[in-house]
Amino acid sequence: MTEQEAVETLAGLRKAFKALNTTKAVQAFNALLNNTGKVTSNFQLAGDFSGSLGTLRRVFDEMDSKRIQFPSN
């Protein structure tokens, strides 16, 4: 992957993430999981999903703090 492709890929992911309402995303994820009846594994998946969103937020915040510029800025 070239540097330009990497920038374009991360810019698209960053734009989608910033548009995402994380509270509603977690609620939607939980609603779908709660319909399967597998409660134990669902709680783990919900935690993993929520943690992943938090990790993405920290990554993009760190990139912003280092003033890494994306076309969507």
Buried (B, 14 or more C-beta within 10 A) or exposed (E): EEEEEEBBEBBEBBBEBEEEEEEEBBEEBBEEBEEEEEEEEBEEBBEEBBEEBEEBBEBBEEBEEEEBEBEEE
